[in-house]
Amino acid sequence: MKRLATLLSLTLAGLLHAGAALAGATVAPGDKNLQYTGRIDFSQPAAPVISWPNTAIAGRFTGSSLAVKLEDQHGRNYFNVFLDGDLGSPLVIEAKQGAATYVVAQGLAPGPHSFLITKRTEGEEGATVFRGLELDEGGRLLAPPARPARRIEFFGDSITSGMGNEGALNGRDDAGKDKNSFLSYAAITARRLDAEVHLSSQSGIGVMISWFPFTMPDFHDQLSAVGDNDSKWDFASWTPDVVVVNLLQNDSWLIGRDHKLQPEPDEPRRIEAYRSFVQRLRRLYPKAYIVCALGSMDATRPGSPWPGYVTAAVERMRRDGDKRIDTLFFAYTGYGQHPRVNHHQANAAKLTAFIRKKMGW
């Protein structure tokens, strides 16, 4: 049985200001003109809880300033804030532990503006309560942008989450500030296809074994991404057109290299474990096109058996009558750390072309 994870234990009294306070209009988290994307816990509508990577809040507003109010569990999360559609120039919030207000824009030109807030980090950095926005005097929210008609969901590990993707090529790749899910191959692909995206991913996770005591079959159905917990996501509330699975990199290390899972599963059991998880997704999403991907770290190096396990599982599902499933492998470049942004862009280009062909997008 899963243990119940306590998401937050934070005082509700007062805000700690990370920037100068804005005296003006307050936007509550429940405002109908806020557009949320991702697995978000709305059990308390005035205090929605964000935990999954690339969870997003978008909107349009009038006024010359914008401040974001957050209440962070551990003080380890980072957020992007994009203004007026400039996706190449994010303002980055380094969340403090507890409640704080972050002034992200002042002195904006008169007229309408837009914002997009995305969680760069993931569940291992903890959860964040969104407490709303502050605008200047007379500012107000406008009708939100139209949602994309297409939907893609990714189930993956650190590669999908964007671990270390903004780190130096010759530097470490485990710093929170260098993790940016918005620039993972998954998020890039979704933007290129004009699709709304959910990243159901966790660094270090595997199908049979992880670097911690739970696996993706345990984790994939949670509402909260903070560890192993009893929260339940309502799969009927958001249904993807395409599902991309990019798992087994951690299994390849922990089983194939380090022999940490004992008794060690043989090849038929490895194939069956992967097939069983993908079939679980098929039952959840009977009409989705499923792409079983792998890469671009060393699980796809020349001679690796792990792409073969994915292929065997998919071939069996196709023999059993599933015609809306395929494989796609991202080649190992020889780079020995987590993929950097340039690697993610190359992988996104390959995946984008593949999905366009399969879906007619």
Buried (B, 14 or more C-beta within 10 A) or exposed (E): EEEEBEBBEBEEEEBEBBEEEBEBBBBEBEBEBBBBBBBBBEEEEEBBBBBBBBBBBBBBBBBBBBBBBBBBBBEBBBBBBBBBEEEEEBBBBBBBBBBBBBBBBEEBEEEEBBBBBBBBBBBBBBBBBBBBBBBBEEBEBEEBEEEBEBBBBBBBBBBBBBBBBBBEEEEEBEEBEBBBBBBBBBBBBBBBBEBBBBBBBBBBBBBBBBBBEBBBBBBBBBBBBBBBBEBEBEBEEBBBBBBBBBBBBBBBBBBBEEEEBEEEBEEEEBBBBBBEBBBBBBEBBEEBBBBBBBBBBBBBBEEBEBBEBBBBBBBBBEEEEBEBBBBBBBEBBEBEBBBBBEBBBBBBBBBBEBBEEBBEB
